Amino acid sequence: MTLPRQRGLTEQAADAAIDTACRLLRLPSIRNEFNEIADRAVKDQMTYRGFLAELLMTECDDRARRRSERRIKAAGFPREKSLRAFDFDANPNIDAAAIHTLASCEWIKKSQPLCLIGDSGTGKSHMLIALGTEAAMKGYRVRYTLATKLVNELVEAADEKQLNKTIARYGRVDLLCIDELGYMELDRHGAELLFQVLTEREEKNSVAIASNESFGGWTKTFTDPRLCAAIVDRLTFNGTIIETGTDSYRLASTRARTEAPAEAG
């Protein structure tokens, strides 16, 4: 399709031509924002170059936002969590400076692992999802899964002779977030399959895990001591370990909400 080009277009004709051109060129943000930006350009007396730059940057910014949204959705997070929403004052065990350093994602760039260790309700999953979200926003491919769900998927893939394909798929993402590792005992076959995923990613792509068990207690999850030691080695070599403590943040928050009305009464 060729658009008619002529001088002296009326405002209405110009708007129609811009709308058509944006549709053809797939520039939805410019199409939606053009009138507002044009009015602002007149008010601020922008140069033609400044006006063009404003239009193009609007499209670029919106495309970047949409890409981030797609990566976050593809990660499969069960709920939204952000670093801004975490109350660091409520859990002094977690160093806010260390977490914000991790949010720069330099550790993902270096293919290093991250372990979040602590009791239930201490903020492990919140940190895991929030840091995974930060990574997705910075352009990294992220995948979130529960440990038992991952193992079940691997077992099914092995039964269907799709194991190599499944392991390769988990190996390609830049950051694999494994939550609730240590909550349930894994049989030797399941543990071996999980070990294959970790080996596939070793020093090539990052793994972040959240566990309610200290490493010494992992023998309850991985009943083979040698396999347990090998998995711990994969998840800690050149990595970062954040201990979130034993005092439940959620329990403390619930108690505070319950006690507040009583004190007011």
C-alpha positions as CSV (number, residue, x, y, z in Angstrom):
1,M,0.0,0.0,0.0
2,T,1.3,3.4,-1.0
3,L,0.1,6.5,1.0
4,P,-0.7,9.6,-1.0
5,R,1.8,12.3,-0.4
6,Q,0.8,16.0,-0.9
7,R,1.6,19.3,0.6
8,G,-0.9,21.4,2.5
9,L,-2.8,18.6,4.3
10,T,-5.5,19.7,6.6
11,E,-5.1,18.8,10.3
12,Q,-7.7,16.1,9.9
13,A,-6.1,14.6,6.8
14,A,-2.7,14.7,8.5
15,D,-4.0,12.9,11.5
16,A,-5.6,10.3,9.3
17,A,-2.3,9.8,7.4
18,I,-0.3,9.5,10.6
19,D,-2.7,6.9,12.0
20,T,-2.6,4.9,8.8
21,A,1.2,5.1,8.6
22,C,1.6,4.0,12.2
23,R,-0.6,1.0,11.6
24,L,1.4,0.0,8.5
25,L,4.7,0.5,10.3
26,R,3.4,-1.1,13.5
27,L,4.1,1.9,15.7
28,P,1.2,1.6,18.2
29,S,2.7,3.9,20.8
30,I,3.3,6.8,18.4
31,R,-0.2,6.3,17.1
32,N,-1.7,6.5,20.6
33,E,0.5,9.3,21.9
34,F,1.0,11.4,18.8
35,N,-1.6,14.1,19.5
36,E,-0.4,14.6,23.1
37,I,3.2,14.8,22.1
38,A,2.4,17.1,19.1
39,D,0.5,19.5,21.4
40,R,3.4,19.5,23.9
41,A,5.9,20.1,21.1
42,V,4.0,23.2,20.1
43,K,3.7,24.4,23.7
44,D,7.4,23.8,24.4
45,Q,8.5,25.1,21.0
46,M,10.4,21.9,20.2
47,T,12.6,21.7,17.1
48,Y,11.6,19.2,14.4
49,R,14.5,17.0,15.5
50,G,13.4,17.2,19.2
51,F,9.9,16.4,18.2
52,L,11.0,13.4,16.1
53,A,13.2,12.2,19.0
54,E,10.3,12.4,21.4
55,L,8.1,10.3,19.1
56,L,10.8,7.6,18.6
57,M,11.8,7.4,22.2
58,T,8.1,7.0,23.2
59,E,7.9,4.0,20.9
60,C,11.2,2.5,22.1
61,D,10.2,2.9,25.8
62,D,6.9,1.3,25.3
63,R,8.4,-1.6,23.4
64,A,10.9,-2.2,26.2
65,R,8.0,-2.1,28.7
66,R,6.1,-4.7,26.7
67,R,9.1,-6.9,26.3
68,S,9.6,-6.8,30.1
69,E,6.0,-7.7,30.7
70,R,6.3,-10.7,28.3
71,R,9.5,-11.9,30.0
72,I,7.8,-11.6,33.5
73,K,4.8,-13.5,32.2
74,A,7.0,-16.2,30.6
75,A,8.8,-16.7,33.9
76,G,5.7,-18.2,35.5
77,F,5.8,-16.4,38.8
78,P,2.8,-17.4,41.0
79,R,2.2,-13.9,42.2
80,E,3.7,-10.4,41.9
81,K,6.5,-9.5,44.4
82,S,8.8,-6.6,44.3
83,L,11.8,-5.4,46.4
84,R,9.9,-2.1,47.0
85,A,7.1,-4.0,48.8
86,F,9.5,-5.9,51.1
87,D,9.7,-4.6,54.7
88,F,13.4,-4.9,55.5
89,D,12.8,-3.4,58.9
90,A,10.6,-6.4,59.8
91,N,13.4,-8.8,59.1
92,P,16.8,-7.5,60.2
93,N,18.4,-10.8,59.2
94,I,18.2,-9.7,55.5
95,D,20.8,-7.1,54.5
96,A,18.9,-4.6,52.3
97,A,22.2,-3.4,50.7
98,A,23.1,-7.0,49.7
99,I,19.7,-7.6,48.2
100,H,19.8,-4.4,46.2
101,T,23.3,-5.3,45.0
102,L,21.8,-8.6,43.8
103,A,19.1,-6.6,42.0
104,S,21.8,-5.3,39.7
105,C,21.9,-8.8,38.3
106,E,25.7,-8.9,38.0
107,W,25.7,-12.4,39.5
108,I,23.4,-13.5,36.6
109,K,25.8,-12.0,34.1
110,K,28.6,-14.1,35.7
111,S,26.4,-17.2,35.8
112,Q,26.6,-17.5,39.6
113,P,24.1,-19.2,41.9
114,L,22.1,-17.8,44.7
115,C,20.7,-19.6,47.8
116,L,18.1,-18.1,50.1
117,I,17.9,-20.2,53.3
118,G,15.5,-19.7,56.2
119,D,12.4,-20.8,57.9
120,S,8.9,-20.5,56.5
121,G,7.5,-16.9,56.5
122,T,10.9,-15.2,56.5
123,G,10.7,-13.7,53.0
124,K,12.6,-16.3,50.9
125,S,10.0,-16.7,48.2
126,H,9.3,-12.9,48.1
127,M,13.1,-12.3,47.6
128,L,13.3,-15.1,45.0
129,I,10.3,-13.8,42.9
130,A,11.4,-10.1,43.3
131,L,14.9,-10.8,42.2
132,G,13.7,-12.9,39.3
133,T,11.4,-10.1,38.3
134,E,14.3,-7.6,38.4
135,A,16.2,-10.0,36.1
136,A,13.3,-10.2,33.7
137,M,13.0,-6.4,33.6
138,K,16.7,-6.1,32.8
139,G,16.4,-8.4,29.8
140,Y,17.2,-11.8,31.2
141,R,15.2,-14.9,30.4
142,V,13.8,-16.3,33.7
143,R,11.9,-19.4,34.7
144,Y,10.3,-20.0,38.1
145,T,9.2,-23.4,39.4
146,L,8.6,-25.3,42.6
147,A,11.2,-28.0,43.3
148,T,8.6,-30.8,43.4
149,K,7.0,-29.6,40.2
150,L,10.3,-29.5,38.4
151,V,11.2,-33.0,39.5
152,N,7.7,-34.3,38.5
153,E,8.1,-32.8,35.1
154,L,11.5,-34.4,34.7
155,V,10.2,-37.8,35.7
156,E,7.3,-37.5,33.2
157,A,9.8,-36.4,30.5
158,A,12.0,-39.4,31.2
159,D,9.0,-41.7,31.0
160,E,8.1,-40.2,27.6
161,K,11.7,-40.2,26.4
162,Q,11.7,-36.4,26.3
163,L,14.3,-35.9,29.1
164,N,17.1,-34.4,27.0
165,K,14.7,-31.9,25.4
166,T,13.3,-30.9,28.8
167,I,16.7,-30.5,30.4
168,A,17.9,-28.4,27.4
169,R,14.8,-26.2,27.8
170,Y,15.6,-25.5,31.4
171,G,19.2,-25.1,30.5
172,R,18.6,-22.2,28.1
173,V,17.1,-19.7,30.5
174,D,19.4,-17.2,32.0
175,L,18.0,-17.6,35.5
176,L,16.2,-20.7,36.9
177,C,14.4,-20.0,40.2
178,I,13.6,-23.1,42.2
179,D,11.3,-22.5,45.2
180,E,10.5,-24.7,48.2
181,L,13.6,-26.9,47.8
182,G,13.8,-29.1,50.9
183,Y,10.1,-29.2,51.8
184,M,9.6,-32.7,50.6
185,E,11.9,-35.8,50.3
186,L,12.9,-36.7,46.8
187,D,13.6,-40.3,45.8
188,R,16.9,-41.1,44.3
189,H,15.6,-41.0,40.7
190,G,14.1,-37.6,41.2
191,A,17.2,-36.2,42.8
192,E,19.4,-37.5,40.0
193,L,17.2,-35.8,37.4
194,L,17.4,-32.5,39.3
195,F,21.1,-33.0,39.5
196,Q,21.2,-33.3,35.7
197,V,19.5,-29.9,35.3
198,L,21.9,-28.3,37.7
199,T,24.9,-29.9,35.9
200,E,23.5,-28.6,32.6
201,R,23.5,-25.1,34.0
202,E,26.7,-25.2,36.0
203,E,28.9,-22.1,35.3
204,K,26.8,-21.4,32.2
205,N,23.6,-20.0,33.6
206,S,22.4,-19.0,37.1
207,V,20.3,-20.9,39.5
208,A,18.5,-19.3,42.5
209,I,16.9,-21.5,45.1
210,A,14.8,-20.9,48.2
211,S,14.9,-23.5,51.0
212,N,13.6,-23.9,54.5
213,E,16.4,-26.2,55.4
214,S,20.0,-25.4,56.1
215,F,22.5,-27.3,53.9
216,G,23.1,-29.7,56.8
217,G,19.5,-30.7,56.7
218,W,19.4,-31.4,53.0
219,T,20.1,-35.1,53.6
220,K,16.4,-35.4,54.5
221,T,15.6,-34.2,50.9
222,F,18.4,-35.9,49.1
223,T,18.8,-39.2,50.9
224,D,22.0,-40.2,49.1
225,P,24.8,-38.4,50.9
226,R,27.1,-38.2,47.9
227,L,24.4,-36.9,45.6
228,C,23.4,-34.4,48.3
229,A,27.0,-33.1,48.6
230,A,27.2,-32.8,44.8
231,I,24.0,-30.8,44.6
232,V,25.1,-28.5,47.4
233,D,28.4,-28.0,45.6
234,R,26.6,-27.1,42.3
235,L,24.4,-24.5,44.1
236,T,27.1,-22.8,46.2
237,F,30.2,-22.7,44.1
238,N,31.1,-19.0,43.6
239,G,27.6,-18.2,44.7
240,T,25.8,-16.0,47.3
241,I,24.1,-17.4,50.4
242,I,21.4,-15.2,52.1
243,E,20.1,-16.5,55.4
244,T,16.7,-15.1,56.1
245,G,16.5,-16.3,59.7
246,T,13.9,-18.2,61.8
247,D,11.4,-15.6,62.8
248,S,8.4,-15.7,60.6
249,Y,7.7,-12.3,59.0
250,R,4.2,-13.4,58.0
251,L,3.4,-14.6,61.6
252,A,4.7,-11.3,63.1
253,S,2.6,-9.3,60.7
254,T,-0.5,-11.3,61.5
255,R,0.0,-10.9,65.2
256,A,0.5,-7.1,64.8
257,R,-2.7,-6.8,62.9
258,T,-4.6,-8.9,65.5
259,E,-3.2,-7.0,68.5
260,A,-3.7,-3.5,67.0
261,P,-7.6,-3.6,67.3
262,A,-7.3,-5.1,70.8
263,E,-5.0,-2.3,72.0
264,A,-7.3,0.3,70.4
265,G,-10.2,-1.1,72.3
